[in-house]
């Protein structure tokens, strides 16, 4: 091996350095190579050995690979209402500033695995209608099972002073709010998403106040779903960067039939000048496979769902059905199980998603 490395280094025009005992356990090597990169040659020679290398300033440096074992910690527990101590369905626990997180099941239970390096990170527990709570991850790993309590969010109405200002605010609706519903599309519960592109041709300045979805009662309107807001991928013109800063799961009431609103005003998401996407992502209680666009986000439940003998579900559609208004336009995008955004090749419809915005204009003097 030593002779082979020396010959390769000479042919590549580099010097080589390594510890004398590094190659002691290597077996004789025979290899015939022509017109290949140095890295390709080294990869073939060292494929079965724990030997690493780097090339710097004309020097090939060999060194032993070290296996790094990262210790994992599992946090499990329940997220509950502070006053009633009732579990909060589909609350989320997320590493602050990252996409990594979990959604609790319908009984508020969660199980979340973090690495040793994430112990000093902050974890945020949240749910629609509740105030967020933030913890240092290290503080939650000592108990076999934790209880996180969230306080209901109260809306205080304070006095308002009206005076002259440079900015003028105006409420406006974008997206597809068409009165006619041609049909509905079923959204499965295994990471499928459907998104509507909302253009901003008039260069509106302002913030997203709410997003609305037209839910059909032919689906399961009680099924939870994840609310997504994306920027535009500049190359593919498909959904790109996630604009919503935290995992947000909504669960509509059982009597919903038509428009369902989700308030996003607290996030103060500015309206991008090149438009944006609003998407619905399927989530199903006790579905143990991951359903988000990234592998770090999973939903997990405490127990496998039990099937009662003689019980028949009211519908075979466990997920949502979202309405569409027609088969014209190219504004609807789909997210496949292969984690790719695409548009239908043939007929495409305008899914019924709308956005309420707060437009901000400069007042002219």
C-alpha positions in Angstrom: 0.0 0.0 0.0 2.8 2.4 0.8 4.4 1.9 -2.6 1.1 2.3 -4.3 0.4 5.6 -2.5 3.8 7.0 -3.2 3.4 6.1 -6.9 0.0 7.7 -7.1 1.2 10.9 -5.4 4.1 11.1 -7.8 1.9 10.7 -10.8 -0.5 13.4 -9.5 2.4 15.7 -8.8 1.8 16.0 -5.0 3.7 15.2 -1.9 2.3 12.7 0.6 2.5 12.6 4.4 1.0 10.1 6.9 1.7 8.3 10.2 4.0 5.3 9.7 1.5 2.9 11.4 -1.5 4.1 9.4 -1.0 1.6 6.6 0.4 -1.2 8.7 -2.8 -3.3 8.5 -3.5 -2.8 4.8 -3.3 -5.7 2.5 -1.3 -5.6 -0.8 -3.2 -3.6 -3.5 -3.2 -4.0 -7.2 -5.0 -1.4 -9.3 -4.9 -0.2 -12.9 -6.2 3.3 -13.6 -5.8 5.8 -16.4 -7.0 9.4 -16.7 -8.9 9.5 -13.5 -9.0 12.2 -10.8 -6.9 11.7 -7.7 -10.0 11.6 -5.5 -11.5 8.8 -7.5 -8.4 6.8 -7.2 -8.1 7.3 -3.4 -11.8 6.4 -3.0 -11.2 3.0 -4.6 -8.1 2.2 -2.7 -9.4 3.2 0.7 -13.0 1.9 0.3 -12.6 -0.9 2.8 -10.3 1.0 5.3 -11.0 3.7 7.9 -8.5 6.1 6.3 -9.3 9.7 5.4 -7.4 12.2 3.3 -7.2 15.8 2.3 -5.2 17.6 -0.4 -3.9 21.0 0.6 -1.3 23.2 -1.0 0.1 20.4 -3.1 0.2 18.0 -0.1 -1.7 14.8 0.2 -2.3 14.1 3.9 -3.6 10.8 5.1 -5.2 10.3 8.6 -7.3 7.8 10.5 -11.1 8.2 10.3 -12.7 8.6 13.6 -16.2 7.3 14.2 -18.3 10.0 15.9 -21.1 8.6 18.0 -23.8 11.2 18.6 -25.9 10.5 21.7 -29.6 10.9 21.3 -32.1 11.8 24.0 -35.9 11.1 23.8 -38.4 13.5 25.4 -41.9 12.2 25.8 -44.9 13.6 27.5 -48.2 15.4 27.1 -49.2 18.9 26.2 -52.2 20.1 28.2 -54.4 23.1 28.8 -53.2 24.9 31.9 -56.6 25.5 33.4 -58.5 22.3 32.6 -55.5 20.0 32.4 -57.2 18.5 29.3 -54.8 17.3 26.5 -54.4 19.6 23.6 -54.7 17.8 20.3 -52.1 18.4 17.6 -50.0 20.9 19.6 -46.4 21.1 18.4 -43.0 21.0 19.9 -40.3 22.4 17.7 -36.6 23.3 17.9 -36.6 27.0 17.8 -35.4 28.4 14.5 -35.3 25.0 12.8 -37.8 22.8 10.9 -37.3 19.9 13.3 -40.3 19.2 15.5 -43.2 16.9 16.3 -47.0 17.1 16.4 -48.7 15.6 19.4 -51.5 13.1 18.7 -55.2 13.6 19.4 -54.5 12.9 23.1 -51.8 15.5 23.3 -49.0 12.9 23.6 -45.6 13.4 21.9 -42.3 11.7 21.6 -39.4 13.7 20.4 -35.7 12.6 19.9 -33.0 15.2 19.9 -29.2 14.9 19.8 -26.6 15.7 22.4 -25.7 18.8 20.4 -29.3 20.1 20.6 -29.5 20.0 24.4 -28.7 23.7 24.6 -31.3 24.6 22.0 -34.6 26.1 22.8 -37.8 24.1 22.3 -41.1 25.9 21.6 -44.5 24.4 22.5 -47.4 26.0 20.6 -50.9 25.5 19.4 -53.5 27.7 17.8 -55.4 29.6 20.4 -52.7 29.2 23.1 -49.7 31.2 24.1 -46.3 29.7 23.2 -43.9 28.4 25.8 -40.2 28.0 25.4 -37.9 25.6 27.2 -34.2 24.8 27.2 -34.1 21.2 25.8 -31.8 20.1 28.6 -34.5 20.9 31.2 -36.9 18.3 29.7 -34.7 15.2 29.5 -34.5 14.3 33.2 -38.1 13.2 33.6 -39.4 9.9 32.2 -42.5 11.7 31.0 -43.2 15.5 31.1 -46.3 17.5 31.1 -46.2 20.8 29.3 -49.1 23.2 30.0 -50.2 26.0 27.7 -52.3 29.0 28.6 -55.2 30.0 26.4 -54.4 33.2 24.5 -56.5 36.1 25.5 -57.1 39.1 23.3 -57.0 42.3 25.1 -58.9 45.3 23.7 -57.1 48.6 24.5 -57.8 52.2 23.8 -56.9 53.4 20.3 -55.6 56.8 19.6 -56.4 58.1 16.1 -54.0 60.7 14.7 -52.4 61.7 11.4 -49.9 59.3 10.0 -47.7 58.7 7.0 -49.0 55.2 6.5 -52.5 54.2 5.3 -53.6 50.6 6.0 -56.2 48.8 3.9 -57.7 45.3 4.1 -57.6 43.3 0.8 -58.2 39.8 -0.4 -55.9 37.9 -2.8 -56.0 34.4 -4.2 -59.0 32.4 -5.4 -62.2 33.5 -3.7 -64.5 32.4 -6.7 -68.1 31.9 -5.7 -68.5 28.8 -8.0 -67.2 25.4 -6.8 -66.7 22.9 -9.6 -65.6 20.1 -7.4 -63.2 19.0 -4.7 -59.9 17.2 -4.5 -59.0 14.7 -1.8 -55.9 15.4 0.2 -54.4 12.2 1.6 -52.6 12.1 5.0 -49.2 11.0 4.0 -47.3 14.2 3.3 -49.3 15.2 0.3 -49.7 19.0 -0.2 -51.6 21.2 -2.5 -50.7 24.9 -3.0 -52.1 27.9 -4.8 -49.8 30.5 -6.2 -50.9 34.0 -5.2 -49.4 36.6 -7.6 -48.4 40.2 -6.6 -48.5 41.8 -10.0 -49.6 45.1 -8.5 -46.6 45.2 -6.1 -48.8 45.4 -3.0 -46.9 46.2 0.2 -48.2 44.8 3.5 -48.6 41.7 5.6 -50.5 38.5 5.5 -53.3 38.6 8.0 -55.1 35.3 7.4 -55.3 32.4 5.0 -58.6 30.7 4.1 -59.4 27.2 2.7 -62.6 26.1 1.1 -63.4 22.7 2.8 -65.9 20.3 1.3 -68.1 18.3 3.7 -67.6 15.3 1.4 -64.3 14.8 3.2 -63.5 14.7 6.8 -63.7 18.4 7.8 -62.4 17.6 11.3 -59.1 16.2 10.0 -56.2 18.3 11.1 -53.9 19.8 8.5 -50.7 21.8 8.4 -50.8 25.4 7.2 -48.0 26.3 4.9 -46.8 29.6 3.3 -44.0 29.5 0.8 -42.0 31.9 -1.2 -41.3 31.3 -4.9 -38.4 29.2 -6.1 -36.7 31.5 -8.5 -35.6 28.7 -10.8 -38.6 26.4 -10.9 -41.3 29.0 -10.0 -42.6 26.4 -7.6 -43.0 26.6 -3.8 -39.7 27.5 -2.3 -38.6 28.9 1.1 -40.9 28.3 4.1 -42.2 31.8 5.2 -44.1 30.6 8.3 -41.7 30.6 11.2 -43.2 27.7 13.1 -45.1 24.5 12.6 -48.8 25.3 12.6 -51.5 22.6 12.6 -55.2 23.5 12.3 -58.2 21.4 13.2 -61.6 22.7 11.9 -64.8 22.1 13.8 -67.0 19.3 12.7 -69.8 21.5 11.3 -67.4 23.3 8.8 -68.7 23.4 5.3 -67.1 26.1 3.2 -64.5 28.7 4.1 -62.3 28.0 7.1 -60.0 30.9 8.2 -56.6 30.6 9.9 -55.3 33.8 11.6 -51.7 34.5 10.8 -51.6 38.2 11.8 -49.2 37.6 14.7 -46.5 36.4 12.4 -46.3 39.6 10.4 -45.3 37.9 7.2 -44.5 40.5 4.6 -46.0 40.0 1.1 -43.2 39.1 -1.3 -43.0 41.2 -4.5 -42.8 38.1 -6.7 -45.8 36.5 -5.1 -46.1 33.5 -2.8 -47.8 30.1 -2.2 -50.4 29.1 0.4 -50.6 25.3 0.8 -52.5 22.7 2.8 -50.6 19.6 4.0 -52.4 16.5 5.1 -52.1 15.2 8.7 -53.9 12.3 10.2 -54.2 11.4 13.9 -52.0 8.4 14.9 -50.3 8.2 11.5 -46.8 7.1 12.5 -45.0 7.9 9.3 -43.5 11.3 8.7 -45.7 13.7 6.7 -43.8 16.9 6.4 -41.5 17.9 3.5 -38.4 17.3 5.6 -37.3 14.1 7.4 -36.8 15.9 10.7 -40.5 16.5 11.2 -42.7 13.6 12.3 -46.0 12.9 14.0 -46.1 10.2 16.6 -48.7 8.9 18.9 -48.6 7.0 22.2 -50.8 4.0 21.2 -51.7 2.3 18.0 -55.3 3.2 17.0 -57.7 0.6 18.2 -60.4 -0.9 15.9 -63.7 -1.6 17.6 -65.6 -4.6 16.3 -68.6 -3.6 14.3 -67.4 0.0 14.0 -67.7 1.6 10.5 -66.2 5.0 9.8 -68.7 7.6 8.5 -66.6 8.1 5.4 -63.8 6.4 3.6 -62.2 9.8 3.2 -60.1 10.4 6.3 -58.4 13.5 5.0 -59.7 16.9 3.8 -61.3 17.6 0.5 -60.6 21.1 -0.7 -62.8 22.8 -3.3 -61.7 24.1 -6.7 -63.4 26.5 -9.0 -62.5 25.4 -12.5 -59.9 23.9 -14.8 -58.3 27.0 -16.1 -55.1 28.7 -15.1 -51.7 27.3 -14.0 -51.7 28.4 -10.3 -52.2 25.1 -8.5 -49.2 22.9 -7.5 -49.1 19.4 -6.0 -46.5 17.8 -3.7 -45.8 14.2 -4.4 -44.8 11.3 -2.2 -41.4 11.6 -3.8 -41.1 15.1 -2.2 -41.3 17.0 -5.5 -43.5 19.9 -6.5 -45.3 19.5 -9.8 -48.2 20.7 -11.9 -50.7 18.6 -13.8 -49.8 18.1 -17.4 -53.4 18.2 -18.7 -56.3 19.9 -17.0 -55.4 22.0 -14.0 -57.8 23.7 -11.7 -57.7 26.7 -9.4 -57.9 25.3 -5.8 -60.0 27.6 -3.6 -57.5 29.2 -1.2 -57.6 32.9 -0.4 -55.4 35.3 1.6 -56.5 38.3 3.6 -53.8 41.0 3.7 -53.2 44.3 5.3 -52.0 46.6 2.6 -49.8 49.5 3.7 -49.4 52.6 1.6 -47.5 55.7 2.0 -49.7 58.7 2.3 -48.8 61.4 -0.2 -48.5 65.0 1.0 
